Amino acid sequence: MLLTDSISMITRDSVQVLQINNSLAKAEISLFGGHLLSFIPKHDHRERLWVSDKAIFDGKKAIRGGIPICWPWFGDHTSRNDLAAHGYVRTQTWQVLNSEETDLGTTINLKPLTSAGDGFEYNAQLILTLHIGQQLNIQLRTTNLGDTALTYNCALHTYFAISNINQCELLGLTEQYTDKTRSYQIFETPQPYRFNEETDRVHLQQPRELTIIDEQLQTEILSSGHDSIVVWNPWQHKSISMGDMADDSYLTMLCVETAITQGQNVAPETTHVLEQVIK
C-alpha cells in the first residue's frame, strides 16, 4: 500500500493500524476488522470514540470499542447458533484499495479479505469508505454480484466516548423500542432519554440526526440507509464479567449504532449504502 503524507502504519501487538494525521483531524484504523479506533477532529481535539483499555489486539478476537463492522448479520445468526455473533468480517484482515488526499480530508477505501463466509449464501462485495475530515463519514457499501436478490443485516456498532453515563442524555429518539434485557418486550422511549441500568434496545426508527449530550459537550450522529438505531451499555455487572473491559468501563462509553436489523433486500447489480456521520 502506498502511504500518503497523512497516512502511516504502526503495529499494535499483532494488528496493523493505519494512522491518519491531516490538517483537519487525526484517526486510527485497524486493518484487522476494518475497524476505526479513533477520531479526533482538530477544531476541538476531542476524541469521539471509546476503546477499552483492556481491548485485545491479537488479530483473532474482535476489538472492544471503536466502530466494529457487523456484517452480514447483526447479533446472533437467525438459524445457526454455531456462528459468531455480528458476522465474520470484523475478525478478517482488510485490505486498502486506495486513498485520496484533498483539502477536505483523507478518504480511504477498504475491503475484507473475502465477503463470502459460512452462514451467508449470497455473492456480494463489501467496501468500507472512510472520510477523515472536520467530521467523520463512514459508509458500508454492499453490492449484489449475484443474479438473485440478497438479504442481509448489519451495523456500524459505534462506541462513543463520554465522561459519565450518569450525566449523559440521548436526543432524537421517540416512540417505542424492543428491550433485549426484558425478554424483548416493547416499551415507550423515555423522555428525557437517560441511563441508569443495563441498556440493550432496538429502536425501529430511521432518524436522520441524533445528539449525545455529555455534560456540556455534544456529539452529533447522522445516519442514512438504516432501519434501526441500537442503543447499548452493559452497565456494571456485565462490564465486570467481560475480560476485555474494566469493571467501571460502562461509565465512559455509550453505543449508538446505525443498523439494519429487519433485513435489507438488495437487487442484482445494485448497491446498498449504510452511512454514519460523526461530528
C-alpha positions as CSV (number, residue, x, y, z in Angstrom):
1,M,0.0,0.0,0.0
2,L,1.2,3.5,-0.9
3,L,1.2,5.7,2.2
4,T,0.5,9.3,1.7
5,D,1.8,12.3,3.6
6,S,-1.1,12.0,6.1
7,I,-1.1,8.1,6.4
8,S,1.4,6.0,8.3
9,M,1.3,2.5,9.7
10,I,2.2,1.0,13.1
11,T,1.8,-2.4,14.6
12,R,-0.2,-2.8,17.9
13,D,0.5,-6.2,19.3
14,S,-0.5,-8.4,16.3
15,V,-2.6,-5.9,14.5
16,Q,-1.6,-3.4,11.8
17,V,-3.0,0.1,12.4
18,L,-3.2,3.0,9.9
19,Q,-2.7,6.4,11.5
20,I,-4.2,9.4,9.7
21,N,-3.0,12.9,10.6
22,N,-4.1,15.6,8.3
23,S,-4.8,19.3,8.7
24,L,-8.4,18.7,10.0
25,A,-8.3,15.5,12.1
26,K,-6.4,12.5,13.4
27,A,-7.7,8.9,13.2
28,E,-6.6,5.3,13.6
29,I,-7.9,2.3,11.6
30,S,-7.1,-1.3,12.5
31,L,-6.7,-3.4,9.3
32,F,-8.0,-6.3,11.5
33,G,-11.7,-5.9,11.1
34,G,-11.6,-2.7,9.0
35,H,-12.1,-1.2,12.5
36,L,-11.9,2.5,13.2
37,L,-10.3,3.0,16.6
38,S,-10.0,6.8,17.0
39,F,-11.4,10.0,15.5
40,I,-10.2,13.4,16.9
41,P,-11.1,16.5,14.9
42,K,-8.6,19.2,15.3
43,H,-11.1,22.1,15.8
44,D,-11.8,20.8,19.3
45,H,-9.2,18.0,19.9
46,R,-11.9,15.8,21.5
47,E,-11.9,12.0,21.0
48,R,-15.2,10.9,19.7
49,L,-14.7,7.1,20.0
50,W,-14.1,4.9,23.0
51,V,-11.8,1.9,23.0
52,S,-11.4,-0.3,26.1
53,D,-8.1,-0.1,28.0
54,K,-8.3,-3.9,28.1
55,A,-9.1,-4.4,24.4
56,I,-7.3,-7.3,22.8
57,F,-5.2,-6.8,19.7
58,D,-4.3,-10.4,18.9
59,G,-5.7,-10.5,15.4
60,K,-8.2,-13.1,16.4
61,K,-10.7,-11.6,18.9
62,A,-12.9,-8.7,17.8
63,I,-11.6,-5.4,19.3
64,R,-13.7,-4.0,22.1
65,G,-14.6,-0.4,21.2
66,G,-14.3,2.0,18.2
67,I,-16.5,1.1,15.3
68,P,-16.8,-2.7,14.7
69,I,-18.3,-3.7,11.4
70,C,-21.2,-6.1,11.9
71,W,-22.0,-7.9,8.6
72,P,-23.8,-9.8,7.1
73,W,-25.8,-10.4,10.2
74,F,-26.3,-8.4,13.4
75,G,-26.5,-10.1,16.8
76,D,-26.9,-13.9,16.6
77,H,-27.4,-15.7,13.3
78,T,-31.0,-16.3,12.7
79,S,-30.8,-20.0,12.1
80,R,-27.4,-21.2,13.4
81,N,-26.1,-21.0,16.9
82,D,-22.6,-22.2,16.0
83,L,-21.7,-19.0,14.2
84,A,-20.2,-15.9,15.8
85,A,-22.5,-13.0,16.7
86,H,-22.4,-10.0,14.4
87,G,-21.0,-11.8,11.3
88,Y,-17.5,-12.6,10.2
89,V,-15.9,-9.6,8.7
90,R,-15.0,-7.9,12.0
91,T,-12.4,-10.7,12.5
92,Q,-11.0,-10.6,9.0
93,T,-8.0,-8.8,7.7
94,W,-9.0,-5.9,5.5
95,Q,-7.1,-4.5,2.5
96,V,-6.6,-0.9,1.5
97,L,-7.9,-0.4,-2.1
98,N,-6.9,3.2,-2.4
99,S,-6.7,6.5,-0.6
100,E,-7.1,10.2,-1.6
101,E,-6.0,13.5,-0.1
102,T,-7.9,16.7,-0.7
103,D,-8.3,20.0,1.2
104,L,-11.4,18.4,2.8
105,G,-9.5,15.5,4.3
106,T,-8.4,11.9,3.7
107,T,-10.5,9.2,2.1
108,I,-9.7,5.6,2.4
109,N,-11.4,2.6,0.8
110,L,-11.0,-0.9,2.3
111,K,-12.4,-4.3,1.7
112,P,-12.3,-7.6,3.7
113,L,-10.1,-10.5,2.5
114,T,-13.4,-12.1,1.4
115,S,-17.0,-11.1,1.6
116,A,-18.1,-14.8,1.5
117,G,-18.5,-16.8,4.6
118,D,-20.3,-19.6,6.4
119,G,-23.9,-18.7,7.0
120,F,-24.3,-16.3,4.1
121,E,-25.1,-17.9,0.8
122,Y,-25.0,-14.8,-1.5
123,N,-22.4,-13.4,-3.8
124,A,-21.7,-9.9,-2.6
125,Q,-18.9,-7.3,-2.5
126,L,-18.3,-5.2,0.7
127,I,-16.5,-1.9,0.6
128,L,-15.8,0.4,3.6
129,T,-15.2,4.0,2.8
130,L,-13.9,6.3,5.5
131,H,-13.5,10.0,5.1
132,I,-11.5,11.7,7.8
133,G,-12.0,15.4,7.8
134,Q,-13.7,18.0,10.0
135,Q,-16.2,15.3,10.5
136,L,-16.1,11.5,10.2
137,N,-18.0,9.9,7.3
138,I,-18.2,6.1,7.3
139,Q,-20.0,4.2,4.5
140,L,-20.6,0.5,4.3
141,R,-21.4,-0.4,0.7
142,T,-22.9,-3.8,-0.1
143,T,-23.1,-4.7,-3.8
144,N,-25.1,-7.7,-5.0
145,L,-22.9,-9.5,-7.6
146,G,-25.3,-12.4,-8.0
147,D,-28.4,-12.9,-10.2
148,T,-31.0,-13.1,-7.4
149,A,-31.9,-10.6,-4.7
150,L,-29.9,-10.9,-1.4
151,T,-30.9,-10.0,2.1
152,Y,-28.6,-9.1,4.9
153,N,-28.4,-7.3,8.3
154,C,-25.5,-5.1,9.5
155,A,-24.5,-2.3,11.9
156,L,-21.9,0.3,12.5
157,H,-21.5,-0.6,16.1
158,T,-20.1,2.7,17.3
159,Y,-18.8,3.1,20.8
160,F,-18.9,6.8,21.7
161,A,-16.6,8.2,24.4
162,I,-18.4,10.0,27.2
163,S,-17.3,11.4,30.5
164,N,-20.0,9.9,32.7
165,I,-23.0,7.7,31.6
166,N,-24.9,9.0,34.7
167,Q,-24.7,12.5,33.2
168,C,-25.5,11.5,29.6
169,E,-28.6,12.1,27.5
170,L,-29.5,11.0,24.0
171,L,-31.7,13.2,21.9
172,G,-33.6,12.3,18.7
173,L,-35.4,9.0,19.5
174,T,-39.1,8.7,20.3
175,E,-41.9,6.1,20.0
176,Q,-41.3,2.5,21.1
177,Y,-38.3,0.2,21.4
178,T,-37.7,-3.5,21.9
179,D,-35.8,-4.3,25.1
180,K,-33.4,-7.3,24.9
181,T,-32.8,-7.1,28.7
182,R,-36.5,-7.7,29.3
183,S,-37.3,-10.6,27.1
184,Y,-37.8,-8.4,24.0
185,Q,-40.8,-6.6,25.5
186,I,-41.8,-3.3,23.9
187,F,-41.6,0.0,25.8
188,E,-42.0,3.7,25.2
189,T,-38.8,5.6,24.7
190,P,-38.1,7.6,27.9
191,Q,-38.1,11.4,27.7
192,P,-35.5,12.6,28.6
193,Y,-33.5,9.6,27.4
194,R,-31.0,8.9,30.2
195,F,-29.3,5.9,31.6
196,N,-29.3,4.2,35.0
197,E,-29.2,0.4,34.1
198,E,-28.0,-2.1,31.5
199,T,-29.4,-1.0,28.2
200,D,-29.8,-3.1,25.1
201,R,-32.6,-1.6,22.9
202,V,-33.6,-1.7,19.2
203,H,-35.4,1.4,18.1
204,L,-37.2,0.6,14.8
205,Q,-36.8,4.2,13.6
206,Q,-34.8,6.0,11.0
207,P,-33.9,9.3,12.5
208,R,-31.5,11.4,10.4
209,E,-29.9,13.0,13.3
210,L,-29.2,12.1,16.9
211,T,-27.3,14.0,19.6
212,I,-25.4,12.8,22.6
213,I,-25.3,15.4,25.4
214,D,-22.4,14.6,27.7
215,E,-22.4,17.2,30.5
216,Q,-21.7,20.4,28.4
217,L,-20.4,18.6,25.3
218,Q,-22.4,17.5,22.3
219,T,-21.7,14.8,19.7
220,E,-23.9,14.7,16.6
221,I,-24.7,11.5,14.8
222,L,-26.2,11.5,11.3
223,S,-27.4,8.2,9.8
224,S,-28.8,7.0,6.4
225,G,-29.6,3.7,4.8
226,H,-30.7,2.2,8.2
227,D,-33.9,0.8,9.5
228,S,-32.9,0.9,13.2
229,I,-30.9,2.5,15.9
230,V,-29.5,0.2,18.6
231,V,-28.5,1.7,22.0
232,W,-26.3,-0.4,24.3
233,N,-24.5,0.0,27.6
234,P,-23.5,-3.2,29.5
235,W,-23.6,-1.5,32.9
236,Q,-21.6,-2.7,35.9
237,H,-22.3,-6.4,36.2
238,K,-21.6,-7.2,32.5
239,S,-18.5,-4.9,32.5
240,I,-17.1,-6.9,35.4
241,S,-17.9,-10.2,33.5
242,M,-16.1,-9.1,30.3
243,G,-12.4,-9.9,30.1
244,D,-11.7,-7.0,27.7
245,M,-13.5,-4.4,29.7
246,A,-12.5,-2.8,33.1
247,D,-15.1,-3.1,35.9
248,D,-16.0,0.6,35.5
249,S,-15.8,0.8,31.7
250,Y,-19.5,1.2,31.4
251,L,-19.2,4.7,32.9
252,T,-17.3,6.2,29.9
253,M,-19.0,4.6,26.8
254,L,-22.3,4.5,25.1
255,C,-23.0,2.6,21.9
256,V,-25.4,4.3,19.4
257,E,-25.4,2.1,16.4
258,T,-26.7,2.8,12.9
259,A,-28.1,-0.6,11.9
260,I,-30.2,-2.8,9.7
261,T,-32.0,-5.3,11.9
262,Q,-35.0,-6.1,9.8
263,G,-33.3,-7.4,6.6
264,Q,-32.2,-5.2,3.7
265,N,-33.0,-6.5,0.3
266,V,-30.5,-5.7,-2.5
267,A,-31.4,-6.4,-6.1
268,P,-28.8,-7.9,-8.5
269,E,-26.2,-5.5,-9.7
270,T,-27.2,-2.8,-7.2
271,T,-25.6,-1.4,-4.1
272,H,-27.0,-0.5,-0.7
273,V,-25.1,2.1,1.5
274,L,-25.3,2.2,5.2
275,E,-23.8,5.5,6.4
276,Q,-22.9,7.2,9.7
277,V,-21.5,10.7,10.1
278,I,-20.0,11.8,13.4
279,K,-19.4,15.5,14.2
